[in-house]
Each structure stands twice: as structure tokens, then as C-alpha cells.
């Protein structure tokens, strides 16, 4: 699939998943606002530690089967027919259920050790033990998402994301209102619980797996296939989540709960608004890339298309956020979170490189180059943690944002080089121009904001509006839009040619 039809597929999937993410972003920001107002920076920091503990433990427990399951289901669906899909579904279900149970039990038994190491407070043991339920539910929900993603049930995934986001946030806020700080545990566990319940509802609508029940040797063969690549993906996920946990632990120990809250505030905004772009990649782009990865020309074209669309969708929000960071922080949290502004700005610069690197990282996963993927993830994570260790005593909490930028300064060239070796990848001229233009605009806004906040705000809004217009013109052109937009597209072409010259 090439040309306008390929771009339309990317845009359709991005609009569905992105629309769901926008709703979830709004709901999530309302939820975090309640935490900030009721519990302050310390509560936001504690919430962040609980979330990263569940994320780290579930990443280990799942053994990467969620990501590999997507790849296996997509391949079986494309090549093997209903019986092959049914065989993979059974293996995915039973393997994931076993891993969810084992992971939860081990986490529960380790709750005392975790409380001492992370919180330096044994009284947190009971609270940490409750998180084991969140670990099991997260692993189980991951298998449901893998199945629906592999079958490209994009609409179902969007409905699950929206429904779980709204229901989980509503119940979480009620728990926080009733129980105060003790309600944070309920808020954290309710998110994967609602996701699992809604996921079960939509998976059940697919009907039972086709074909006869697989015998144990056949299941074992499927598990071995999943585990081979899954273990490498688990290691890469563990590297990422462990580095995030290590950074949070360093901030917690050096700057206390207040500093941890400042970091978590910026991190939440950065990861939340970027989620709509990255979620679309994982949901639609990864299965399509897996199906075409051995055709180097098609794979290269798909990577460039996805990168260009991601940059276009991402640029207006990033530029506006850079200029309006102080007001965004105060609106979403409170005046107590002023130190988070600097962290957020540095992190936003790193997000540009992250968006450009993500489509390239999927090339390695689609190629099955698990060891290589783990290696580059480890390098990036090491840069992040080392940057925080070195800069934290000098810069305070702002060190986390600078270290995040350093992570992707190191990571992007590495993953580009590996993708060029794997599929002879090269960026198109359009991607290069858009990437450089976005970086230049972001740096200009940041410099202006350090000189005077109002100057950064005006420049950010102006450049965000220009980026939005550019994105509209380019996306309309790429998707083959006609009618009233055609004359606008022609004008846009002339403007772009003039700028490029």
C-alpha cells in the first residue's frame, strides 16, 4: 500500500486512536488535578511511584508476550487463516494468565523489600502489597490488547481506552475524595481493573478461537516462539521502566516528596499529550510494518510516512506547550508546581527526537532483532540515569529534563543507523525538513521564554498556529483530499516550495 491510500490508512488509525487518547488525556488531567489540589506535590509524587512500580513489575511478569502476541496474531491473520489465529490465541491466553498469576505472587511476597528500598519506609508494605493486584490485571489486559491490535480491531481498542479511562478516573477520584491519601492505591488499581473488564467484554465478542483445542506440545511450541523474542522485549521494557524507577528513586531520596512531585507533574504532561501519537504507532503501524518488513522499499516508505504524519500531528501541541508551559502547569496542577516548568520544557525538546526515533525502533522489533533492541534501549536508559546522577546536585529537579533530552540525543542516531542496516532506511527530504524546522522553532521559543515569559507565550502560539496550518495543508495533500481543500492545497504547495528554496 503506497501513496494517498497508505497515508489515509495512517491518518484513519491515528484519528481513531488519537481521538480516544485525547479524551483520555482530558480525563487523566482532571484526575491528576484532583490529586494535586487534595494532596499537593507529595501526593502527585507518591502516585507516580505507585504507577511506575506496577509498570516495572508487569513489564517483567509479562515477558514481552503482549508485544510478541501482536506480532504473532498479525502474522497468523495475514498468512495462516482462522485456525492459525485460534492456535495463537489459545497460547496467548493461557501463557498470559500463568504469567499474571506468577508475577502478582512474586510482587506480593516482595512488598516488604520494595517498601524498604524505594520508600525507605516499612509502613508502606501493605500499600505496596495491594499493588500486586494491579500487576496481575495489567499483564492480563496486555494480552487482550495484543489480540485486538494483531487483528487490527482499532475501533474496539479505542472504545476500551475511552471507557476504561473515564470509568477508572471517575471511580479513582471518588476513592480519593472518600479516603484521602489512602485512596491513591485504589486509584492506581482501578485503572487496569476497568481496562481488563472492558477488554474481556470486547474479546468475548470475537467468539471462541477457531480450530480444535491445541495439545500441550503445540502450545509449548507457540510459547517457545513467543518467549524467544518476548524475553528480549521484556528486557528492553525492563530497561526503560527500571531507568524511570531509578530516576524517581534518586529524586525521592535527594529532593524528597516535594521534588518527586515536581518531576512527576512534568513527566505526566509530557507523556500524556504525546500518547495520542505513540499509541497510534503501536496499534496500527507496528502490525503493518511487521507484515511488510522483508520488503525493504515498502518498509522504508512506511516508516517515513509514519514519521511525517507523527511530526505533523505533534508539532502544534508541542510548540504551544513550550510557550505556555507556566500557565499549563498552574492550570493542570497549582501554583505550588512552579519548578516543574523547567523540567517540562527540556523534556519537550527531547520529545521531538523521541517522535522521530519511535518508528525506527519498531523496525528492529518487526525484524525480530531483540538483542539489538535491548542493547540500544540499555544505552539510552544508561544515559538518562547517569545524566540525573551527575546533574541532580547541580541543577536540582531540572536535571531530569536535561537528562531526558540527552537520552534521545544519544538514542536517535543509534536507532537510525541500525534501521539503515536492517532495511537500507533513509529519511525522505520532507521528514528531514520538518524535523529540522520543528527543532529550530522549539529552540527559538525556549530562548524567548527564558528571556521573558510573555515573549515565549506569544511566539509559541504564533508558531503553533503556523504549524497547524502547515499540517492541515500537508495532511490534506497526502490523503488525496479534494473539493474545497484542493485550491488551499495548491496554495500550500507553492508556499512550501518557496520556503524550501
DRENPAVEX-347460 format. One record per residue (C-alpha): residue in one letter; x, y, z. Coordinates in steps of 0.001 Angstrom, whole numbers, plus 500000, padded with zeros to 6 digits. Layout:
// DRENPAVEX-347460
AXYZ ...
END
This chain:
// DRENPAVEX-347460
X500000500000500000 X501556503276498893 X500608506826498045 X497439508536499295 X495784505240500317 X498646504434502691 X498554507908504209 X494769507612504563 X495232504357506484 X497739506014508835 X495525509062509293 X492387506972509854 X494069504870512528 X495705507925514080 X492380509751514173 X490568506833515847 X493236506017518403 X494268509659518704 X490666510709519328 X490400508140522099 X493692509355523547 X492535512973523502 X489530512016525600 X491765510022527927 X494196512928528152 X491387515243529265 X490093512694531768 X493587511950533066 X494380515622533536 X491183516140535514 X492166513164537675 X495674514471538312 X494230517924539080 X492232516359541920 X495370514688543250 X497335517949543054 X494660520013544801 X493816517458547512 X497310516101548233 X499785518597546744 X503178517757545139 X503827514963547669 X500629513175546610 X501455513541542913 X504925512134543565 X503544509161545509 X501068508436542727 X503942508441540225 X505935505942542308 X502964503588542610 X502380503732538840 X505998503074537916 X506160500130540349 X503184498485538641 X504630499274535223 X508038497819536088 X506671494660537715 X504124493990534955 X506828494539532321 X508894491785533932 X505946489462534568 X504571489696531014 X507887488539529471 X507113490696526438 X504269488391525417 X501932491321524794 X504169492816522088 X505087489448520628 X501444488400520719 X500583491337518472 X503261490258516005 X502220486582516073 X498495487313515768 X499114489737512869 X501303487191511042 X498839484337511639 X495940486502510493 X497776487527507302 X499256484164506374 X497732481283508302 X493981481831508409 X491476481375511239 X492926478135512636 X496406479630512935 X494921482655514701 X492959480357517006 X496074478402517932 X497981481610518716 X495016482984520677 X494929479945522965 X498653480077523574 X498483483807524278 X495586483410526720 X496947480558528828 X500510481845528769 X499441485315529882 X497159484054532658 X500005481979534107 X502432484895533923 X499919487298535515 X499438484973538492 X503152484282538963 X504043487972538671 X501425489032541218 X502509486399543754 X506206487314543489 X505427491038543781 X503220490395546826 X505934488392548557 X508488491137547775 X506344494021549054 X508357494485552251 X511651494643550368 X510215497111547843 X508909499368550632 X512340499481552255 X514305500036549032 X512062502548547245 X510268504363550051 X512693503716552931 X509541503162554971 X508348499699556059 X504909501090556901 X504303501211553129 X504464497401552911 X500684496891552985 X500099499575550357 X502750498055548095 X501259494584548576 X497932495835547177 X499745496873544005 X500239493175543180 X496603493145542067 X497409495925539620 X500362493917538295 X498174490870537518 X495457492971535870 X497961494925533768 X499538491730532401 X496129490206531654 X494843493363529963 X498005493421527852 X497125490095526229 X493662491391525307 X495187494471523742 X497711492313521855 X494937490197520360 X492792493144519273 X495829495018517922 X497027491998515946 X493573491663514383 X493585495448513818 X490330495967515726 X491141499647516006 X487624500751516913 X487354498220519746 X490685499340521170 X489568502978521090 X486321502125522892 X488189500183525563 X490662503028526085 X487949505662526405 X485619503564528551 X488372502398530881 X489830505901531130 X486542507548532089 X485335504778534421 X488707504278536106 X489242508013536622 X485741508568537997 X485992505729540496 X489556506762541370 X488540510347542150 X485667509093544309 X488100506848546225 X490498509765546698 X487696512027547890 X486483509448550427 X489802508105551726 X492363510822551061 X495953509630550558 X494856506045551259 X492673506254548153 X495749506519545901 X496127502743545933 X492522502294544811 X493002504930542101 X496059503133540747 X494497499641540790 X491155500716539334 X492781501766536021 X493959498251534978 X490823496690536503 X488454498674534278 X490715498090531276 X490705494328531896 X486919494132532339 X486157496107529188 X488845494201527272 X487231490917528294 X483881492201527017 X485226493040523557 X487400489932523222 X484403487741524067 X482563489271521103 X485142487706518782 X483757484296519646 X485797481257520652 X489088480571518849 X488706478667515571 X490025475140515154 X490408472229517558 X491819472664521052 X495596472648520813 X497509469867522504 X500149470735525070 X503141470128522718 X501601472549520185 X501008475130522913 X504576474647524107 X505871475333520601 X503865478592520452 X505140479610523890 X508741478991522875 X508304481163519792 X506764483949521856 X509301483637524655 X512310483851522318 X511527487367521126 X509373488192524142 X512248487828526563 X514258490405524616 X511277492773524517 X510769492235528241 X514390493158528850 X514034496309526759 X510849497250528600 X512524496482531895 X515472498678530954 X513131501586530239 X510883501206533277 X513814500438535583 X515584503607534483 X512402505585535157 X512109503935538570 X515788504630539301 X515364508315538394 X512288508610540606 X514132506921543460 X517085509300543088 X514796512327543081 X512806510978546035 X515952510344548088 X517719513620547184 X514844516108546942 X512091514393548922 X508392514032548101 X508091517660547003 X510834517307544380 X509376513997543273 X506008515697542783 X507566518415540604 X509224515796538388 X506055513691538176 X503956516719537207 X506155517500534191 X506549513829533271 X502785513238533309 X502098516151530958 X504897515141528584 X503879511502528401 X500138512203528286 X499959514663525399 X502445512581523387 X500393509448523968 X497957510045521118 X500776509899518556 X502665506956520051 X499528504904520742 X498568505073517064 X502024503786516114 X501810500783518417 X498224499972517430 X498244500214513645 X501752500937512389 X503550498044514111 X501313495254512675 X501506496773509178 X505281497140509399 X505601493522510586 X503706492369507516 X505984494260505065 X509328494249506885 X511046491926504386 X510215494283501508 X512812496965502258 X511406499581499901 X507873499241501274 X509094499194504865 X511217502314504331 X508284504083502735 X506008503132505623 X508500504335508246 X508857507698506503 X505096508086506120 X504506507317509788 X507287509673510903 X505982512516508765 X502403512119509977 X503577511896513603 X505606515112513297 X502713516943511663 X500225515888514329 X502644516510517170 X504170519887516231 X501307522315517028 X500732520885520528 X504458520849521328 X505082524446520237 X502048525736522120 X503039523760525226 X506583525158525138 X505359528735525053 X502554528291527579 X504337525929529999 X503985528096533149 X500261528604532611 X499698524954531647 X501388523766534844 X499366526151537010 X496099525244535254 X496602521484535441 X498156521419538910 X498546524520541099 X500930527387541827 X502961525007544036 X504337523250540939 X506428526121539534 X509656524086539451 X508034521647537000 X508050524285534215 X511773523979533502 X511620520183533590 X508743520192531128 X510486522448528623 X513633520332528461 X511511517226528188 X509526518693525298 X512753519207523329 X513580515544523923 X510099514565522737 X510880515821519219 X513721513326518932 X511573510657520582 X508853511016517948 X511463510699515195 X513076507652516782 X509988505597517636 X509095504488514073 X512726503358513654 X512655501320516868 X509704499321515548 X511856498280512574 X514080496279514927 X511078494673516634 X509456493765513315 X512778492271512173 X512938490175515348 X516255491788516334 X515500491511520027 X519076491559521340 X519936494644519327 X516808496412520543 X517686495630524168 X521219496920523641 X520177500344522330 X517437500675524954 X520077499965527598 X522376502637526185 X519588505209526209 X518488504301529733 X522071504496530993 X522456507997529550 X519217509044531279 X520151507716534716 X523777508863534508 X522639512347533467 X520390512577536518 X523137511299538847 X525631513894537565 X523293516882537182 X520891516463540109 X523262518026542688 X523956520922540293 X520567521679538719 X518057520167541111 X514896518700539620 X515601520391536230 X518323517761535770 X515657515182534925 X514514517166531878 X518054517771530612 X518902514074531076 X515769513087529142 X516908515244526208 X520383513683526411 X518808510222526259 X517310510852522813 X520313512794521535 X522213509523522022 X519367507173521034 X518165508649517723 X521449508323515761 X521891504759517018 X518440503539516026 X518676505340512659 X521979503600511895 X520588500192512841 X517447500726510743 X519610501750507787 X521484498453508108 X518306496399508556 X516196497770505676 X518537500283503975 X516477503058505503 X516864506746504660 X514722509684505726 X512918511477502916 X513629515130502245 X510198516066503668 X510909514348507001 X514325515989507298 X512914519450506629 X510011519021509040 X512250517641511783 X514795520462511474 X512063523104511267 X510388521795514418 X513655521664516364 X514546525213515274 X511110526552516207 X511197524821519606 X514657526213520449 X513572529719519420 X510511529566521691 X512550528245524604 X515157531022524292 X512412533651524075 X510664532195527146 X513874532335529218 X514261535982528211 X510644536870529003 X507730534501529649 X505198536555527708 X507500536624524661 X507726532834524751 X503939532565525017 X503254534859522047 X505894533166519896 X504695529709520921 X501086530435519999 X502105532048516692 X504368529185515608 X501844526591516811 X499177528199514606 X501579528180511640 X502434524527512298 X498731523655512486 X498080525315509119 X501075523553507584 X499854520222508990 X496353520766507580 X497711521504504116 X500176518632504083 X497798516044505550 X495103517077503084 X497563516693500229 X498868513323501454 X495424511841501948 X494281512925498475 X491698515405499731 X489679517101497028 X486814519517496713 X487148522751498605 X490512521826500041 X492140521365496658 X492723525051495988 X494076525501499518 X496428522559498961 X497729524104495729 X498462527367497537 X500131525392500307 X502343523623497773 X503568526920496403 X504254528270499896 X506157525118500863 X508239525205497675 X509103528829498337 X510138528064501944 X512225525031500910 X514031527072498268 
END
